[in-house]
Amino acid sequence: MYRNFAVFFALILALSSVSARADSDLAKQLSNPVSDLISVPFQSNWDNRVGPLEAGRKYTLNIQPVIPVSINDNWNLISRTILPVMNQEDIFPGSGDQTGLGDTTQSLFFSPKKPTAGGIIWGAGPILLVPTGTEPLLGTEKWGTGPTGVVLKQTGPWTIGALANHIWSFAGSDNRADVNSTFLQPFLAYNTPNAWTFTLQTESTYDWEAEQWNVPVHFLIAKVFKVGKQTYQIQAGPRYYAESPENGSQDWGFRLNWVMLFPSASK
């Protein structure tokens, strides 16, 4: 994990010479999950000490395109997709290795283009779980759906808010456990004038079937920069599992996120 930190900060220092044109407004938009901005994050997550014997490891690459679509003068529809590409080994005794796709989640947020009079930004809509897992241990083999929503406020350099969803399974393999899970993501971000962002967040999940929490806490540092005409953000930081199920990850993990930014389709 410490080697990942060193590589990240070395890369940031190398990019500093070309980041003078970086847009701090873009960094602030990226702190808003329903901003009017097209982005394509490639989020890498490393976890060690996985499973009941804490002998496994897991790598997940989340491909997460975010696409806003203008509905009318007052509303946007924000599409947020998460497609996991996974590799894991020894997550429990005798499990072996698995590589492939996990289940896809597709969220749609209907969001006002302007904040409320009190400065509140919000969005709400449905979420769909699609059983795209290519191996039994990489997915639920269940279709699921439910509500999702986000609410936040941006004041000066600060962004504070929370994103949440709940998924119930409604179809799929009868041999697999039902999906009945709540996801909670409170977040606090600070944006600097030179497009650095410091974020503290959790991505907590409660499994109502197993009655178990999974609570990774992230501290992330990000930088927006340009190479030629293309704008990017790079983000990295550790996570600590404040609580996890017996078959989950333990203690520390690491995240490295590479984001490509594009002009919004609704502008």
C-alpha positions in Angstrom: 0.0 0.0 0.0 2.8 2.4 0.9 4.4 1.8 -2.5 1.1 2.8 -4.2 1.2 6.0 -2.2 4.7 6.7 -3.4 3.8 6.1 -7.1 0.8 8.3 -6.8 2.5 11.3 -5.4 5.5 10.9 -7.8 3.0 11.0 -10.6 1.3 14.1 -9.2 4.6 15.9 -8.9 5.3 15.0 -12.5 2.0 16.4 -13.6 2.2 19.6 -11.6 4.2 21.3 -14.4 1.3 20.9 -16.8 -1.5 21.5 -14.4 -1.5 25.3 -14.2 -4.5 25.3 -16.5 -6.4 22.9 -14.4 -10.0 24.1 -13.7 -10.9 24.2 -10.0 -14.6 24.4 -11.0 -14.2 21.0 -12.6 -12.8 19.6 -9.4 -15.8 21.0 -7.5 -18.2 19.5 -10.0 -16.6 16.1 -9.6 -17.4 16.3 -5.8 -21.1 16.4 -6.9 -22.4 13.0 -8.0 -25.2 14.7 -10.1 -23.2 17.5 -11.7 -23.7 18.4 -15.3 -20.4 16.8 -16.3 -19.6 13.7 -18.4 -16.9 11.7 -16.7 -15.5 8.2 -17.1 -13.7 7.0 -13.9 -11.6 3.8 -13.9 -11.5 3.1 -10.2 -8.9 0.5 -9.0 -9.4 -1.1 -5.6 -6.9 -3.4 -3.8 -7.8 -5.4 -0.7 -5.7 -7.9 1.3 -6.5 -10.2 4.2 -9.8 -11.2 2.7 -11.9 -14.0 4.1 -12.3 -15.9 7.3 -8.6 -16.9 7.4 -7.6 -13.4 6.2 -5.4 -15.2 3.5 -7.1 -13.9 0.4 -6.7 -10.9 -1.8 -9.0 -9.0 -4.2 -8.6 -6.5 -7.0 -11.6 -4.7 -8.4 -11.6 -2.3 -11.4 -14.9 -0.3 -11.4 -15.7 1.3 -14.8 -18.1 4.1 -13.9 -19.3 6.3 -16.8 -21.5 9.2 -15.6 -23.6 10.8 -18.4 -25.9 13.8 -17.8 -28.8 14.3 -20.3 -30.9 17.5 -20.4 -34.6 16.7 -20.2 -35.9 20.3 -20.3 -34.9 23.8 -19.1 -35.2 22.7 -15.4 -34.2 19.0 -15.2 -31.3 16.7 -15.9 -31.3 12.9 -16.0 -28.0 11.6 -14.7 -27.0 8.0 -15.7 -24.4 6.4 -13.4 -23.2 2.9 -14.3 -20.8 0.7 -12.3 -19.3 -2.3 -14.1 -16.8 -4.2 -11.9 -13.9 -6.2 -13.4 -12.5 -8.5 -10.7 -9.7 -10.8 -9.8 -9.6 -12.6 -6.5 -7.9 -15.6 -4.9 -8.3 -17.6 -1.7 -11.2 -15.6 -0.4 -12.1 -18.7 1.6 -10.4 -22.1 2.0 -10.6 -24.0 -1.3 -12.1 -21.2 -3.3 -9.2 -20.9 -5.8 -8.9 -18.0 -8.2 -11.5 -16.1 -10.1 -11.2 -13.4 -12.8 -14.1 -11.8 -14.7 -17.0 -9.4 -14.5 -19.1 -8.7 -11.4 -22.7 -7.6 -11.3 -23.5 -4.2 -12.9 -25.5 -1.5 -11.1 -27.3 1.1 -13.2 -28.6 4.3 -11.4 -30.7 7.0 -12.9 -31.1 10.3 -11.0 -33.7 13.0 -11.9 -32.1 16.2 -10.7 -33.0 19.9 -10.9 -30.5 21.9 -12.9 -30.4 24.6 -10.2 -30.0 24.2 -6.4 -32.9 25.0 -4.2 -33.2 28.5 -2.6 -31.3 27.1 0.4 -28.5 25.8 -1.9 -29.4 22.1 -1.7 -28.6 19.9 -4.7 -30.5 16.7 -5.0 -31.4 13.8 -7.3 -33.5 10.7 -7.0 -34.6 7.8 -9.2 -34.3 4.0 -9.6 -31.3 1.7 -9.4 -31.1 -1.7 -11.3 -28.9 -4.7 -10.4 -28.0 -6.7 -13.5 -26.4 -10.2 -13.0 -23.4 -9.8 -15.3 -21.1 -11.8 -13.0 -19.2 -14.3 -15.2 -18.5 -16.7 -12.3 -20.6 -17.7 -9.3 -18.2 -16.2 -6.8 -18.1 -12.9 -8.7 -21.8 -12.1 -8.7 -25.2 -12.7 -7.1 -26.9 -14.3 -10.1 -29.9 -12.1 -9.2 -31.8 -9.3 -10.8 -32.6 -6.5 -8.4 -34.1 -3.0 -8.2 -34.9 -0.2 -5.8 -34.7 3.5 -5.1 -31.6 5.7 -5.1 -31.0 9.3 -4.1 -28.4 11.9 -3.3 -28.5 15.2 -1.4 -25.6 17.7 -0.9 -24.7 21.3 -0.4 -21.7 23.1 -1.8 -20.5 26.2 0.2 -17.3 27.8 -0.7 -14.7 25.1 -1.0 -16.7 22.6 0.9 -19.1 19.9 -0.3 -21.1 17.8 2.2 -23.7 15.3 1.3 -24.8 11.7 1.1 -25.8 9.1 -1.5 -27.9 6.1 -0.7 -29.7 3.3 -2.4 -31.6 0.1 -1.5 -31.7 -3.0 -3.7 -34.2 -5.9 -3.5 -33.8 -8.9 -5.8 -36.9 -9.9 -7.8 -35.6 -12.6 -10.1 -32.7 -14.9 -10.8 -31.2 -18.2 -9.6 -33.3 -19.9 -6.9 -30.1 -21.5 -5.5 -28.7 -18.1 -4.5 -29.4 -15.9 -1.5 -31.8 -13.1 -2.0 -30.4 -9.6 -2.3 -31.7 -7.1 0.3 -29.1 -4.5 0.9 -28.8 -0.8 1.8 -25.9 1.3 0.6 -24.9 4.6 2.4 -22.2 7.0 1.2 -21.9 10.1 3.3 -19.1 12.4 2.0 -17.2 15.5 2.9 -14.9 17.1 0.3 -12.6 20.2 0.3 -11.6 21.8 -3.0 -8.6 24.1 -3.3 -8.2 26.9 -5.9 -5.6 24.9 -7.7 -7.9 21.9 -8.3 -6.8 19.6 -5.4 -9.6 17.8 -3.6 -9.5 16.1 -0.2 -12.3 13.7 0.5 -13.4 11.8 3.5 -16.2 9.2 2.9 -17.6 5.8 3.7 -19.2 3.4 1.3 -21.2 1.3 3.8 -23.4 -1.6 2.9 -25.9 -3.4 5.2 -27.0 -6.9 4.2 -30.4 -7.4 5.7 -30.4 -11.1 4.9 -27.1 -11.8 6.7 -27.6 -8.9 9.2 -24.0 -7.7 8.5 -22.3 -4.4 7.9 -19.4 -3.7 5.5 -18.0 -0.2 6.4 -14.8 0.9 4.5 -13.7 4.5 5.3 -11.8 6.3 2.6 -9.4 9.3 2.8 -8.7 10.4 -0.8 -6.6 13.1 -2.4 -7.3 14.1 -6.0 -5.9 16.5 -8.6 -7.5 17.8 -11.9 -5.0 18.5 -14.7 -4.8 18.8 -18.5 -2.6 17.0 -21.0 -3.1 18.9 -24.3 -6.8 19.5 -24.7 -7.9 16.5 -22.6 -8.8 17.0 -18.9 -8.3 14.3 -16.3 -8.5 13.7 -12.6 -6.3 11.3 -10.6 -7.3 10.3 -7.1 -5.8 8.0 -4.6 -5.8 7.1 -0.9 -6.2 4.4 1.7 -9.3 2.8 3.1 -9.8 1.3 6.5 -12.5 -1.3 7.2 -14.2 -0.2 10.4 -16.4 -3.2 10.1 -16.7 -6.1 7.7 -18.3 -9.5 7.5 -16.3 -12.6 8.2 -15.8 -13.3 4.5 -15.0 -9.7 3.7 -11.8 -7.6 3.6 -10.0 -6.7 6.8 -8.2 -3.7 8.0 -6.6 -1.7 5.2 -7.1 -1.4 1.4 -6.1 1.1 -1.3 -7.8 3.0 -4.1 -6.4 4.6 -7.3 -8.9 6.4 -9.5 -8.2 7.7 -13.0 -11.0 9.9 -14.4 -11.5 11.2 -18.0 -13.6 14.4 -18.2 -15.6 15.6 -21.3 -17.9 18.5 -22.1 -21.5 17.9 -21.0 -23.9 16.7 -23.6 -26.6 19.0 -22.1 -24.7 22.2 -22.8 
